[in-house]
Amino acid sequence: QVRLVEHGGGSVQSGGSLRLSCAASGINFKLYTMNWNHQAPGKQRELVARIESSGMTNYSDSVKGRFTISRDNIRNMVYLQMNNLKPEDTGVYYCSVNARGRLFWGQGTQVTVSS
């Protein structure tokens, strides 16, 4: 079955950096667009970064210039490098993939940014 497992969350001060990772299994990873999503406390989950199988990337305006998504098709991993973190980046970060006609999610990893 499709499985996504995130790691790398934690607590940092404003301006700090974190690197999230997501390990994917159960899919032919190199063929799929992979996504990172952010759910702030009390708000809806939103897409912040995606990377296509070609390597093309897209970012939400809120993270553009600060976050970088990348992938390793050998290790079946997708990463999110988060720099210059802000308190509004606080929340749970989820990896997701649209495969086999549905959207799969990881369990999420908590990021807390203090001012």
PyMOL commands that set and color helices and strands:
alter all, ss='L'
color gray80, all
select helices_A, chain A and resi 29-31+87-89
alter helices_A, ss='H'
color red, helices_A
select strands_A, chain A and resi 3-7+10-13+18-25+34-39+45-51+57-59+67-72+77-82+91-99+102-105+109-114
alter strands_A, ss='S'
color yellow, strands_A
deselect
rebuild
show_as cartoon
